[in-house]
Every structure is written in structure tokens, then in C-alpha cells.
Amino acid sequence: MSVAKRVQQWATFGRMWYLYDAKWQNPLDSADKIKHYLAGSHKPIYHPLSDCGDHVVVINSHDIALPGDEWEKRVYFHHTGYAGGATWTLAWELHKTDSTMILRKAVYNKLDGNLLRRGRMARLHIFPDDKIPDKILENVSAQLRQLRLVPRRLDHYPQEVVHNFPKLFDWPEEHVIR
Amino acid sequence: MKSNTELAAVGEKIISDYCAKYLRATLPLLPEEGIRALVEYLSSEKITSEIGFGIGLKDLILCQEYPPSSLTAAKSFQAVVGVLNASAGLGRCQVFVRDFVVTQIVGKDPSEIWQIEQPLELLKDILARSGYAEPESRLMFQSGKNTIQAVYQVGVYSNKTFLGSGYGETIETAVEQAAHDALRRLFHITETSDPLPFGKDADNIVLKDKTNVYINEWIINKTQNIINC
């Protein structure tokens, strides 16, 4: 193989490192997107046996947003295998203990349940905030788009902008809102 | 029974002459060194013997060993070309050479056959001679910098105009490949350049006797019209 063909092969089968910001995102929908990239299904050279999956680095997993009342209602079951070893952990309890677990379990359960799953999970790197080790940050090559638009908080806007924004109506100064 | 060494010599000359003229006409921007390398490849013993065996000379050659050695087959094929010239004339002989010898280069990468050492130096020289700015390489893309499977893509630019890009496991490889790509684009021997004409298309081309520009005189000529009508 000539050098040109060899480097073309190397680039085609090169592993990408994607960054995903999970802030305010639904972890279950994010898992659907992430599993696609971990498997390598987004590539035209995809084959389950060709080990073409990419790395995904997830940040801000502490700020994920489960829909509705799932924080109170979603329960994670675990059994140690011994008698009396069944535990039912609510989502908020699990998130308090380890804030990467919900996203990790979501991706694990969305991946196909075959022997490739462990290898694909090994290429998923989840961090609770945006502090990533430098060695991993240097590897990152692209970013995945967020699923849900993150609105800007009112108290994060500068005060002049809020004050000068045109209003149709405001309560009179003496009015007491009850 | 006479030996056919004279016919083989004539045939060899016809093959290398015609290949050179055809390639100079169809690849006008390729430097003369490239043309010579391609002609040497086409006239090499390996290719000529392959063609010879392909047209059935294995069963026709009379020699001591069986099967005939590749050198014997190569010389026999050259003799066939020589005898075709003697019997049917140079025109028909050249059509035969075009259909059997030149077609061996179809699908092959000319830059694989003609290896350029020091592509970045060559690119620098060409750009300096053509009045362009010095080539500047920039990192276009990288992935997995701290892993063993690092991928780098480097682009070569001259005064912010894109010349070529290359991939590599290390940045040095990528820079070299980018220079190679830039040269391929200048000489019009990329994978996407026009295919060589054969058959009816080739009957109308004007064979070029004059040598192509040598590499140490090659300049980028923007106004050159290379469409052969």
C-alpha cells in the first residue's frame, strides 16, 4: 500500500472524540443520541465487528433534567444476589450519591445487550461538571449538538437590558401584589 | 529459424516512444520526470511479460524451459509489436500498443509510480518560481492527540489560498502528505482528474513529440488552456 493510501485508511478508520454538554438535557433522550456515536452507526463504514465506535465525553451530568415527576417516581432496582439484598433507589437519591450514574445507566440500557456493550461503555466518559482532565480535553475533536434548547436565565441577563426592555404593562408603584 | 532479437529491439523502441508521446499529450501538466517514470513502468519486464502471458504467448513461445520465463515473454511481446509494425504499419501498431500496453496504467495512481522525495522542498521551489508566496502548513483537524490512534489533518496554503491537504498519524507525516496532495493537484494527477482517453476518443488526440516541462523549470501557469478539442 502506498503512503497516500495508508494515511487515507488511517484517517477513515480514525477514532473521533465527541463532547456532549448534558446541561438541562433529558438523560434518556441524550442516551439515544450518544449510543449512536458510541456504536459508530453514524459512519458509512459501520459494521458491528469492525470496532468503529467513537469516544463521547459528557460534561455537566450533574445538571441533567428528567421529565415531569421522574425525579421522585423513577426507581432504580438493584439486587446483590444474596437474601434480602434487594434495593429500590429513587432517581434523586441516586443522583445525590453519584451524579454520573443516571446518565451511565441510561446509555447502558439503550445500547444493544451484546458483548460489544462493555467495550462501548468504556469509551463513554462522564463528568458531573465541566472540569475535564487535560489529557482527555486535548483528545476532543468535535461536539454533539444538544437536543433541547437551554434558555438563558432572567437573572443572567445584564440589569440594563432587563430594565430597558419595552414593556406593554407594569403595575403602578403603590400597588401591592397579593 | 531466425532469432527475433532485432524485432524485439524495434518493438521495445516503438512501445517506449508511443507511451511517452501519448502520456505527454494526455497529461500535459505532468513534468517530464513523471512521464519518464510512467514510461519506464510500462516498458518494465514485469508489465510487458504480464501482457505477453495475457495474450497467450505462453503456448506460442518456442524455448528450452516451460513455462517461459518472464524475461522471455517480455522479449517475445516486444517482438510481436515489432512484427506488427513491419506487417501492418506504424499506425496500426501504435493502436495496438495503446490498447494493450498503455491500458496497464488505468486505475493506477501516477504518484505511486513516480515517487517524489522532498515534496515540500519541490513545492517551495515551484511556488517561488511562479511568484507565489511561500507554502504555509496549518493544522486543519486533529483527534485523539494523546492516544495511539491520533489522526491529524494538515493543509498547505500559499497566501491564504488552499493548495492541498493530507492526513497522518503524526503531524510530520500529515505535512508531507499535504505537500504531495498539493503537487498532485498542480500536476492534475489526483484521483478525480479526467481518465485517460481510449478507443474513439483517443483516435483524435495529437501525439506530443516535444518533452514536457522539467521539474526544475515547472511553473504554475494560470492562463494555460489544457482542453484538447
Interface residues (C-beta under 8 A of the other chain):
Chain A: S2 V3 A4 K5 V7 Q8 W10 A11 G14 R15 M16 W17 H55 K135 I136 E138 N139 S141 A142
Chain B: D109 S111 E112 F141 Q142 S143 G144 K145 N146 T147 Q149 V151 Q153 G166 Y167 G168 E169 T173 A174 Q177 H180 D181
